[in-house]
Amino acid sequence: MSTPELFHYSETHRVLICTSCRYAVQPAALVRHLKDIHHLSSDKRRHFDAYKKTLRLKSPEEVKPPLPQDFPVPYLPVEKGWQCEFTGCDYLSVSKKRMETHWPAEHGRKGLTSRDWSPTLVQTFFRGNMLKYFSRDSRSRLAATTQMTPAKHPERIVANIQDEMISQSKLQYVRKIQQKYSLDSVDCWILHQYLTSTYKSFANDDETEHIWREVVPDLAHGNKFLLHGLLACTAQYMIHMNFPQPQELILRACSHQDYALPAFREAIDNPTNDNCDAMMTFAYLLVVYMFATSSANSSDSLLFVANSTDCLQNNSIVPLWLVFLRDGCAMLCDVWDRIESGPLATLAAAWELDTYDGNDLPYWTHFSNVALECSSWSKEEVRIYGDASLLLARCFATMEREPNDSWVTTWKILGLWPMRVESEFMTLLYSRQPGALILLAYYCIILKKMERYWYFEGGSAKLMLSIVNVLEQRWHPFIREPVDLILEN
């Protein structure tokens, strides 16, 4: 095959396209391409190499996307692809799965098919490690993001410099953790992902974002159980966001959680001013992990285990996260003042939230009528139920008085009711006492507000189904409203 037949020289783009392979060959890789791909003799390779030296070729880094009128580039295949619609982002891919992965990795949230990417036709000059797709619009999109001058957009220039500094800081932190704890490449990848975007999924405002971005990594550096908890939750986040290697991520999540729990149990027996912030943070991550790993067909979710019968003799029926939160936070009492005045003060404040103490209480009349329907309850059961139902009614009143859902956080919702009810009420709940289950069904209405968080998607419906399955049929009319709100919407 002659030189013109095997290669096409694009003078416009100054690349040498192999007409057989249908991609441009990097100038420095031409001889190897001829040897390994086309199996040409050394004499013929020298002939092509001499031809190459007569051309004005660009390196892959210098090659720009074509102008709109020059698309498609001859001799290059045209493929169906996807174009990211994030302002200033030029990412293109022929894989929808990769586009789904790109969004959480680069833009900090799960992308929406309806608005965050669009179909387009793409080409690429090079393959392998220099593969980069372009479309008809790539040149104009690139110009739009690079034409800004410091005089017109100084804030963007400063932001770019800050982004670069942050990126370098992330890499330095990952290296520091890698050296201290001997992390392998996969764990470094997971840790970098936390620093890039996962931390944002735990925050709800600038103050908490600062905590998860700056404070928590420092705590993880000095407390190995927290580092493992951080990696376990981040691996779960990556699984949820459809990152590659899901099976490996599942194994890593389980492994890190298995390392973290025993160390946390040991630490919580002896809380100090030095480790209390790390324990508080791990308690939060424990909730995230337990919610995230609660499978769609599992009944041991959230607040009770539906298939357990002996709650008095078997403490194992209590979900781990609730044990650690209720008992663990109690064990932090001696250092709670330190936590409230330390870097996690904003997180700690969620447990101390004041509830509405007026008389306009939603569902209070309905809750009171439930107790009147069962003469078999003991006086103690009636008292316990009454206290828990009054607290829940106050929670509804508190939430009604908040102007919007931005007030809602996982920690506030958990701190409002399940963290404040008596331990005796939990005993009623685990024994499937009807009144306790009815209150839990109404609490699902509040829990539904948490479903905007990735780790709780579908959580309220799952819990409601578990309640419906274990609550005696004659009590079902008392939960008609929450069932309709949760399961029929």
N, C-alpha and C positions, 0 to 999 in steps of 0.2 A: 504494500500500500504506500503511495507517494505521500509527500508531506502535505500537499493541499487536501488530499483525500482523508488523511487521518486527523488533521488539525485544521481548525478555522481560526484565523486571527481576526479578532474584533478590534479594529482601529479605534472605534468610538470609546470602547471601554478598556482597551489595551490589555486584553487577556487572550490566552491561547486555549481554545475550547477543543477538547477531544470529541470528534464527531461520532466515535463509536461509543464512548462512555457517557457522552452528553453532559459533561461538566468541564469547567475550566481547571487546568492543571497549574498548581503553584510553580512559578519559575524554577525554584530551587529543587523541586521534586520531579522535574520532567524525566530525567534519566531513569530514576527508580520506577516511575510510572511505566515507562516503555519496557523495562526489564521485568517487573513483577506482574503487570497487567497484560501486556501484549507479547511478552516473551521474545523481544527482538534481540538480534545479535549485537555484539558490541560495536561492530562497524556501522550498522544502521542506527544505533543509538547515538554514535558520534555525529552522524549526518544530521539527525534531528536537533542535537544540541547545538551544532553550528548554525542551523537555521534559527534557533531560538535567539542566539546572540545578535542576529540582525534586526530583531524586533524591539520596540520600546514597550516592554512589559511592566505592569505595576505589580507590586506585592499585594497579597490579599487585603492587608490593612488599608491600602490606598484606594482600592476599587470602590467607587460610589454607585448607588442604585441608579438605574437608567432614568432619563426624563420620561414623562408620561407618553410622549409620542414615540419613544423608542421601545416601549413595552408591547409585546413580549420580545425578549432578546432571542434572535435566531439561534438554532442548534441547542438551546436549553429547553428541557421539558417544562410544561406548564402544569401545575398541580392545584387542586382545590385546597384551600387553607383557611386560616382564621386570623383575624386582625384584632389586636387589643384596642379598645376604645378609650382607655384611660388617657387623659390629657397629657401630652408630652411623651407617651410611651410608643415605641415603634416595634414592639414585639409581634412577630408573626410565627405561625406554626401550622404544619399540616395535620397535627394531631389535636383533636378537641380535648383529649385527656391532658395533654401538656398545657393547653391553655387554661384548663381548670386548675392545674397545679401552679401555673404562673401567677394567678391572681392573689392567692393568700401569701405566696412567697415574696412577691414584689410590692403588692398594694395593700396587704394587711387584712384582707377579708375574702370571703368566698365570693367568687364572681357569679353574676347572673346572666344566663344565656340570653335573656331577652334584651339586655342593654349593654353588657360589658365587653362583648366581642361580636364581630360580624363576619360573614363569609366573604372570601375574596379569592382571587387567583394569584398564585405566587410562583416565583422562580428562585433559584440560587446559583451563583457562579461556581462556588466551591463546595466540596463535600468534606466529610471527616470533621476534624477539629476547627475548620474554618467555615463550616456551614452557617450561612446567615441568609434567611429568606428576604425577598423584596417583592413588592407589589407595584401596580401602576402608580399608586399614590405615595410610595415610600420617599421619593425625592422631595415632594412638596411637604410631607409631614416632617421630614428631617430638617428642612429649611425653616419651618415654623417654630421648631424647638431650639434652633441655634442662632436665629437672626437677632435675638435680643442683645442689646448693648448694655454695659454697666451704667451708662447715663440714664437710660430709660427704665431699667429694671435692676437697680442695685440690690433689692431684697432677694431676687432670684439668684444673683451671683453669690451673695452671702450664704443663702440656703444651700447652694451647691457645694460651697466650701465646707459648710458645717456637715453636710451629708457625707462628704469624703472623710472628714475627721471622725465622724461617728462610725463609719465603716472600718476605719483603721483601728479605732478603739475596740470594736467588736472582735476583730481578729486577734488583737493583743490579749483580750480577756480569754478567748477560746484557747489560745496557746498557753496562757497561764494556768487555766484549769486542766488542760491536757497534761501538762508537765506535773502538776501536783497530784492528780488522780489517775494518771496513765489511761486517759480516754483513747479509744481507737477512732478510726476515721468516721465510722457511722455515728458514734456518740458526739463527735465534734460537729458533724452535720446537723444533728438534732439540736445541739446547744446553739449553734449559729442561727438556726431557724427560730428558736425562742427569742434571741436578741433582735432578730429582723422583724418579726411580726406577731409571734404567738403571744407575747406579753400584752399586746394591745387587746386581746380577746378577754383578758381578766380585768381590764380597767373600764371605768365608765365616765371618767372626766380627767382633766389635765393632772390633777393632784394624784389620783390613783395610778395614772399612766406613768408618772414619775417614779412612784414606788416600785411598780413592776419592772420598769426599765432600768432603774439605777440602784435602788436599795436592795431589791431581792437578789440580783446577781452577786452583790457583795456578801450578803448573808449566805448564799449557797457556796461561795468560795471557802468560808470558814466552817460550814456545817455540812458534812457529807450526806446526811440523811435528807437534807433539803435539796441538795444537788440532784440526788436520785429521784426525789419527788418531782422536781422541775423537769427532768428528762422524761420521766414516765408520762406526765401530763402533756408535754410537748409532742411526744410520739403519738399519743392519742389524738391530738389536734391534727397532726399530719395525716393520720389515717382518715380522719373525718374529712379532710380537705383533698383527699385523693392524691396524695403524694406518691411517687413511685416506691417500689419495694414494700408494699403493705404488710406482707408476711414477716419481713425482718423487723418492721416497726412494731408489729404486735408483740413479737418476742422481746424486743427491747423494752417496751412499756411494762410488760409483766415482770421482766428481770429487774428493772430499776425499782419497781414498786415492792418487789420481794426483798430487795436490799434495804429499802427505806423504812419499812414498817417496824422491823425489830429494833433498829437504831432509834427510831422515834419513840417507841415504847420505853426504851431504856432512858432516853433523855428526859421524857416527861415525868419520870419518877423523881427527878432532881432538877427542877427548873431553877435557873439562875439569871442574873441580869445579863449574862453573856449569851445565853442560848434561848431566852424567852421569845425574842423576835423571830428567830428561825422556827421555833415550834408553832407560833401563831400563824406564820406563813404556811407551814406544812399543813396545818389544820384546814386552811382554805383550799390548798391543792388536793388534799384528800377528798374533799367534797366533789371537786371537779372530776377527779379520777373515778370515783365511785359512780357518779352520774354518767360519765362518758362510757364506762364499760358495762353499763346495765343494758343487756341485750333486749331486743324486742319481745322475745318469748320467755324472758325470765320473770319470775314473780317476786324475787327478793330485792325489790327496788325501793329506794327512798326511805320509807318510814317503818315498813314491817315486812316480814316474810310470811307470805300467805299460806304456805304449806306446813308451817310449824304449829305444833299443838301444845307443847309443854313449855310455856314461857317462864314459868316459875322455877323450873329445875334446869333449864337449858339456856344459859346466857348467850350462846352462839347464835340464837335467832335474831339478836339485835344487830342491825347492820353496823359494820365497823366504823363508818364515818360518823354515825350518830353517837356511838360509844365514845369515840375520841373527842367529838365536839362537846358533848354534855359533860363527860367526866374529865376530859383533858382540860377544858377551859376552867373547870372547877379547881383543878390542880395548879392552874396558873394564878390563882387568887393572890398568892404571896408576892407575885411580881407584876400584878396587873397595873398598879400605879406606874411602874417603869414602862410598861407597854404603852399606856395611854399618853405618856409624855415623850415617847421615843419616835423613831421614824415611821412606825406603823400606826400612829395615833388615829389617822383617818379610817383605817380598816377596823381598829378596835372600837371606834365610835358606833359602828353598825350594830354591835351587840347591846349598846346602851341606849338605843333609840326610844324616845318617849312615845307612848301610845295615847290616843285620844281618850280623855277621861270624862267626857260629857254624857248626856243621856240619850242622844240620838244614835242608837246602835242598830245597824243592819242585822237582820236575821235573829236578833235576840229573842223575839217572841216565838219564832219558829223553833229555836233551840230549846226554849223553856217548855214548849209543848211536847217535845220528844220525851223529856223526863216524865211527863204526866202519863205517857202511854205504857209505862212498864212498872207495874207494882212489885215485880220480883227483884228490883234493884235494892241493894242494902242502902242504909243511910249514908254510909261512907262513899259508896259508888255515886249516889246522887250528889253529894258534896263535891267529889272530885270532878264529876262531869260538869257540874254547875260552874266551878272555877275555870275549867278549860274552855267552856262555851262562852263565858263572859269575856275571857281573854281573846278568843277568836273574833267575837263581835267587835271588840275594840280595835282589833287589827284591820277589819274591814272598814271601820269608820276612819281609821288613820289613813288608809290608802285612798279612800274617797276624797280626802281633803288635800291630796297632793295634786298639783296642777297638771302634771304630765308623767308619762312612763319613764322619763329620764331619771327620775328619782329612784326607780326600782333597781336594786342590785341583788345578786344571789344572797349576799350576806345579810342584808336587811330583811329579806323575806324569810330566811331561816331563823334569824334572830328574833323576829316578831312573835312567833308562836312555838315551833317545836323545841326551841332552846329554852323556852320559859315555862312550859307546862311542867307540872309535878312529875316526879318519877313514878308515882302511883298511877298517873294517867297513862304513862307508857305501858305499865303492866296491864291496864284495861285494854289498851290497844292491841297488845300482842296476844291477849286471850280472846280477841275478836268480840269484845263487848260491843253490842250494837250502837250504843250512844257514841263511843269513841270512834267507831268506823264512820258514823254519820258526820261527825265533826271533821274527820280527815277528808271525807268527800267534799265538804265545803271548802276546806283549805286548798283543794285542788284548783279552785277558782283563782286563788291568789298565786298559786304555783304556776299557772298558765302564763303569767306575765314574765316568767323566767325563760320562756321558750325562744326568746330572741338570742339566747346564748347557745353556741354550737353544742355544748356538752349536755344541754337539757332538751333538745329538740324531741318532741313527742313524749316527754316525761310525765306531764300531767295526765294525758290520756292513758298511759300505761298504768299509772297508779290507780286511776279511776276504774279501769277494767278489773284490776286486782280486788278492789273494794267490792265492786258489783258481784264478783264471783264468790266472795266469802260471806257477804252480808245476807242474812236470812231474807227470803222473799217478802215477808210481811212488812219489812222495814223499807223496802224499795220506794214506796211513795214519798218517804221523807227525804230522799236524795234525788228526786226527779229534776229539780232545777239545776244542780251541778252536773248531773248526767247529760242533760240537754245542752248546757253551755260547753262542756268539755268534749263530749263524744259526737255531737251532731253538728259541730261547726268545723 
